[in-house]
Amino acid sequence: MSAIDQIKAPIKEEMERFAPYFRDTMRSGSRMLDFVIRYLLRAKGKQMRPMLVFLSCKVAGGVTDSTMVAASLIELLHTATLVHDDVVDESFYRRGFFSIFALWKAKTAVLTGDYLLAKGLLHSLDTGQTGILRIVSQAVREMSEGELEQLEKANRLNINEESYYNIIRKKTGALISACCEAGAYSSGASEEAVAKMKDFGMLIGMAFQIKDDLFDYQKTGIIGKPKYNDIQERKLTLPVIHAVGEASFIERKKAMSIFGKKSKSSDDIQKIVDLVHQYDGVGYAVKKMEEFKNQAVALLDYFPDSAAKKSLIMLADYVVNRDK
């Protein structure tokens, strides 16, 4: 049994019910749109976000009808943001499949993303889940702010460690935090319990993003991400931020000069990589990632032992140890 299957075990029944429920929620009155949506469903990933909703709900209380709505809303909005992201990044692949942008071009991709956003909003209103809608809408707002802040910092090349954490808190942590908060909220748990799960999700989300950033330094192409892609795109991630902060003034000036180039040669990139390794930027990022993960797991001490709690601990370990 894979790690994901073990994590899913306490919510196997809920995840099986979720698949057709989510499919029905996405349905439209347009033949073309339904065709695009069927393609999207075929290319679905591990569905970690619905998993987090159901596990958080079970840890904090128990699954209710509201929980299914919460999981569906989260997944609709997450899918919409991915479709839009592929347009912004001009990405032709998503999880090993051609992206909607690649197959149907930007206009169809943007409109599909808009449709999914609208479906999520309407579904939550139709089912009377305004509390869950508020949680998820706040997350989407923060995600947009985080992406824009990252673009601004990349242009100015003035990001420090504190700014980086603020960006990933919004860009990645916000949605995972919303998964856990919405799951606990849907169970009717206390405000304190909901807050604990919200914080758990935020910390796991930050660890998740640091792990994603670390993939840029892997020697294999397991995840299909171009090697040192972040460096080429002028994204100052934690390994580089730490190395530049530790480097001498001259080294820092040279590194920032290279980062400022719109197009970098392999020699340019290697100089940045050498600086990262010289000052153990990767090791520092791994240490910080583990700290966030450990802080998240410590929050679960608030809840009684259960199979769902054990799965959340396993999921936290999976986030920092995954290879894709």
MOCORMO-V680324 format. One record per pair of residues at least 12 apart in sequence whose ideal C-beta (glycine too) atoms are under 8 Angstrom apart, sorted by the first residue. I is the first residue (numbers start at 1). GAP is how many residues later the second one is. Records with the same first field share a line. If there is no record, write none. Layout:
I = GAP ; GAP
//
This chain:
3 = 311 ; 315
4 = 42 ; 314
6 = 305 ; 308
7 = 44 ; 48 ; 304 ; 307 ; 308 ; 311
8 = 43 ; 303
9 = 298 ; 302
10 = 45 ; 48 ; 296 ; 297 ; 298 ; 300 ; 301
11 = 40 ; 43 ; 44 ; 47 ; 297 ; 300
14 = 40 ; 49 ; 53 ; 54
15 = 32 ; 35 ; 36 ; 39
17 = 51
18 = 29 ; 32 ; 36 ; 50 ; 53 ; 54
21 = 47 ; 51
22 = 28 ; 49 ; 50 ; 53 ; 54
23 = 18
25 = 47 ; 51 ; 94 ; 98
26 = 14 ; 15 ; 50 ; 90 ; 93
28 = 87 ; 91
33 = 79 ; 82
36 = 64 ; 68 ; 72 ; 76
37 = 75
39 = 58 ; 61 ; 64
40 = 39 ; 43 ; 60 ; 72
42 = 55
43 = 51 ; 52 ; 53 ; 54
44 = 51
45 = 50
47 = 28
48 = 267
49 = 22 ; 25 ; 26 ; 29 ; 126 ; 127 ; 130
50 = 21 ; 22 ; 24 ; 25 ; 129
51 = 264
52 = 124 ; 127 ; 128 ; 131 ; 149 ; 263
53 = 14 ; 17 ; 18 ; 21 ; 126 ; 127 ; 129 ; 130 ; 133
54 = 13 ; 17 ; 129
55 = 128 ; 253 ; 256 ; 257 ; 260
56 = 123 ; 124 ; 125 ; 126 ; 127 ; 128 ; 141 ; 144 ; 145 ; 256
57 = 13 ; 126 ; 127 ; 129 ; 130
58 = 129 ; 248 ; 249 ; 250
59 = 125 ; 138 ; 241 ; 244 ; 247 ; 249 ; 250 ; 253
60 = 123 ; 124 ; 127 ; 129 ; 133 ; 134 ; 137 ; 243
61 = 123 ; 126 ; 127 ; 128 ; 132
62 = 125
63 = 123 ; 124
64 = 122 ; 123 ; 124
65 = 62
66 = 61 ; 63 ; 66 ; 119 ; 120
67 = 116 ; 119 ; 120
69 = 54 ; 55 ; 58 ; 60 ; 63 ; 117
70 = 59 ; 62 ; 66 ; 112 ; 113 ; 115 ; 116
71 = 112
72 = 48 ; 51
73 = 47 ; 50 ; 51 ; 56 ; 59 ; 60 ; 63 ; 109
74 = 62 ; 101 ; 104 ; 105 ; 108
76 = 40 ; 41 ; 43 ; 44 ; 47
77 = 39 ; 40 ; 43 ; 59 ; 62 ; 63 ; 98
78 = 97
79 = 37
80 = 32 ; 33 ; 34 ; 36 ; 37 ; 40
81 = 32 ; 59 ; 62 ; 94
82 = 12
83 = 16 ; 17 ; 18 ; 26 ; 27 ; 29 ; 30 ; 33
84 = 25 ; 26 ; 29
86 = 13 ; 14 ; 15 ; 16 ; 23
87 = 14 ; 19 ; 22 ; 23 ; 26
93 = 131
96 = 128
100 = 12
120 = 16
121 = 12 ; 16
124 = 12
129 = 57
131 = 54
132 = 50 ; 53 ; 54
135 = 43 ; 46 ; 47 ; 50
136 = 42 ; 46
138 = 36 ; 40
139 = 35 ; 36 ; 38 ; 39
140 = 35
142 = 27 ; 28 ; 32
143 = 27 ; 28 ; 31 ; 32
145 = 25
146 = 20 ; 21 ; 22 ; 23 ; 24 ; 25 ; 26 ; 28
147 = 24
149 = 14 ; 17 ; 18 ; 21
150 = 17 ; 21 ; 85
153 = 14 ; 83
154 = 79 ; 80 ; 81 ; 82
155 = 79
157 = 77 ; 79 ; 99 ; 102 ; 103
159 = 77 ; 82
160 = 81 ; 85
161 = 77 ; 80 ; 81 ; 84
164 = 72 ; 73 ; 74 ; 77
165 = 41
168 = 37 ; 38 ; 41 ; 42
169 = 33 ; 36 ; 37
171 = 38
172 = 33 ; 34 ; 36 ; 37 ; 40
173 = 28 ; 29 ; 30 ; 31 ; 32 ; 33 ; 36
174 = 28 ; 31
175 = 30
176 = 25 ; 26 ; 28 ; 29 ; 32
177 = 21 ; 22 ; 24 ; 25 ; 28
178 = 20 ; 23
179 = 22
180 = 17 ; 18 ; 20 ; 21 ; 24
181 = 13 ; 16 ; 17 ; 20
183 = 14
184 = 12 ; 13 ; 14
192 = 110
193 = 109 ; 110
196 = 103 ; 104 ; 106 ; 107
197 = 102
199 = 97 ; 100
200 = 96 ; 99 ; 100 ; 112
203 = 89 ; 90 ; 92 ; 93 ; 96
204 = 88 ; 89 ; 92 ; 111 ; 112 ; 115
206 = 86
207 = 82 ; 83 ; 85 ; 86 ; 89 ; 109 ; 112 ; 113
208 = 111
210 = 28 ; 75 ; 78 ; 79 ; 82
211 = 78 ; 108 ; 109 ; 111
213 = 17 ; 24 ; 25 ; 26 ; 72
214 = 25 ; 68 ; 71 ; 72 ; 75
215 = 109
216 = 12 ; 13 ; 14 ; 15 ; 21 ; 23
217 = 22 ; 56 ; 59 ; 65
222 = 101 ; 102
223 = 100 ; 101
228 = 41 ; 44 ; 45
231 = 28 ; 33 ; 38 ; 41 ; 42
232 = 31 ; 32 ; 37
234 = 25 ; 26
236 = 23
237 = 48
238 = 43 ; 46 ; 47 ; 50
239 = 37 ; 42 ; 43 ; 45 ; 46
240 = 15 ; 19 ; 32 ; 35 ; 36 ; 41
241 = 40
242 = 37 ; 38 ; 39 ; 42 ; 43
243 = 12 ; 32 ; 33 ; 35 ; 36 ; 37 ; 38
244 = 12 ; 31
246 = 33
247 = 28 ; 31 ; 32
251 = 24
254 = 17
255 = 16 ; 17 ; 20
258 = 13 ; 14
259 = 13
289 = 31
290 = 30
293 = 23 ; 24 ; 26 ; 27
296 = 20
297 = 16 ; 19
300 = 12 ; 13
//
